[in-house]
């Protein structure tokens, strides 16, 4: 039995239907308190590129769409091509900022750290987890779990400015 056939024996798992071919898991949205701090973290610390900003002044919120892309020149410069490109990507991060929350000491949202714990974390794969963690240390990034903590020595968790956990791992085995 192949691994996929074995996985398909788990109750509730269905084989992919042809009608779903071409579906792409596009993005995850995180609500953030201070957009400047969040954009700094995701662009400078994790290397995301801001691709689109959409402002909804009447509703008092803005959306920021970020991607991990090694060659930003592949991003179309003009709309609607830029939007179409963005919507075809995998693993896009959407930051939602409600205007004024950055100066509201009482502003709270569910970031996965409070009960009930529904949301857990996002994950970024890196080529060298040790080098990435050393860089995060140098940048003063907050850690939830260092590589040396616990039993799982091949993953780390860092925290963004809002306390969201970001799992850091490498896809290949560490030597």
N, C-alpha and C positions, 0 to 999 in steps of 0.2 A: 504494500500500500504506500502510495506517495505521501509526502508530508501534507500536501493540500487535501488529498482524499481523507487523511486522518483528521485534519482540522475541520473538514466538512461533516464529520460525524458528531461534532459537539452540538448538543441541543440548541436550536434556535439559529444555527448557521445555515444559510442558504447559498447555493451556487449563484454566481453573478449572472443575472439575466442580460440578454443581448440589448434590451431596452435601456440598460444603464451604461453601456459602452460609451466612452467619451465624457462621462461625468468626471469632474475634477474637484477634489477637495481644495477649495481656493483659499479661504482665510479664517482666522480666528480673531475675535474682537476682544480687546481688553479695555475697560474703562479706567482712565488715568486721572489723577488729581492735578498734577502740574505738568503740562505738555512740554515745556522747555526741558525739564529734568528728564522726562521720559524719552524725548527725542535724542537728547545727549547720550543717554544710556544705550538706546537701541542702535544709534548710528555710530557713535565713537567707540563704545565698549564692544558691541556685538557685530558691527560692520554692516548693518542694514542700510539700504538706500531708500530715502523717501521718494516715492513715485508720484503720489497724488495727495492733494489736500482738498477737502470739500467743506465749505463753511455754510452753516445754516443759521444765519444771524437771527432770524425771527424765532427760531426754536432754541437759540443760545447754546449750540454745540458745534463742534468741528470734528471731522474724520481725517485721519492721517493713515495712508497705506504705505507699508514698507516691505521691501523684499531683500533677500540675500542674493546678490547678483555680482559675479566677478567682473563683468564688463558692462558698466552702465550705458555704454554707447549702443547696446542692443535695445534699449528702452526707446520707443518712438517719442519724438519730441512734441508732437502735436496730438490733440484730441481729434477725432474719436479713436485714432489708432492706439494712443497711449492707454486709454481705458480698456480697449479690447485686449491689448497685450496683458494688462494687469489682471483682467478677469480670466485669462487662460493660464496663469501661473499657479504653481502649487506652493503651499506654505506661506501665504501672504499674512502679514500681521497688520491688523487694523487697530489703531489706537483711537478711542473715542474720548474727547475732552468736553465736559460740560463747562461752559464759560463761567468763571468766578469761583470754581471749586478750589483753585490753587490758593485762595486767600480765605477760605472757609474752614476754620479749625474743626468744626463739627461734621464736615463732609465725610461720609463713610460709604463703603460699598463692599460687596462680597468678593474678596480677593483670594479666597481659598484658605485663609489662615484662621477664620472664625467658624464656629459651628452654626448651622450644619455645614460640613465640608463636602461640597459637591465638586467644585472646580479644584484641580490639583496643580498642574503646571504646564508649561510649554517646554519644548526641547530643541536644542541646537546641537547638531553634530559638528565636530571640529576634527581637523586632520591629526592633531596632537593634543590630547586632553591635558597632559602635564604642562606643556608650553602655554596653552590657553589659560589654565588655572594660575600659573605663575604670573602671567600678564594681568589677570584680574586682581591678583594680590597687589601688584605694583600700582594698579589704578585705584586701589582702595575700595573695590567692590565688596559688598556684604555677601558672605557665604551662609547658606543654610546647612550645607554639608560639604566638607572638603573631601578630597580623594582619600585621605588618611582616616576619615571617620567611618565608623560602622563596619559592616561586613562587605559591602559592595565597594571595592577599592578602585573600580574603573569608571565611576560616575561621580560627578559633583553637582551641587545645586547652588546657584547664586541667586541673589534677590535683586529685582529691579527697584526703582525708587518708590514704587507703591507696595512693595512687599510680595509681588508675584514671584513665584519660584520659576527659575529657568534651569532645566536639566542640561548639563554639559557632558557629552560623551563623544567617543570616537567610534566610527563604524568598524574599524579593524582592531584586532586584538593588540593590546599593549605588550611590548616585548620586555 
